[in-house]
Amino acid sequence: MLNHYEAAFVLTPVLSEPQMKEAVAKFEKLLTENGGTILGHEEWGLRKLAYPIQGKTTGFYALLQFDVEPAVIATLETAFRRDERILRFLTTRLDKYAYEYSEKRRHNKTASVEPKVEEA
């Protein structure tokens, strides 16, 4: 049975934009090779950390949303721990309410927003 998950992770700030995208693609590939389905991903960009991690005060934030067997989570988290580019990560199993909210948020991001026309 596939469960719904989100994995948020922080990459080291010394990476370039293509290197960051390559790191995200690496984890997406790991999930799909293990029978998972990528529902979406978000790159939040370079942000200030709440507290220094390994002497760094900023990091690239990314979020993966996916469906996968529970046994694959251990493989994913091991890959996160082994990758020197990852400062922190958090993998969360979504309940039905969180999954519905996640779907709605993904749908709203992809829906085109019509510009408002102000009447004179």
Secondary structure, 3 states (H helix, E strand, C coil): CCEEEEEEEEECCCCCHHHHHHHHHHHHHHHHHCCCEEEEEEEEEEEEEEEEECCEEEEEEEEEEEEECCHHHHHHHHHHHHCCCEEEEEEEECCHHHHHHHHHHHHHHHCCCCCCCCCC
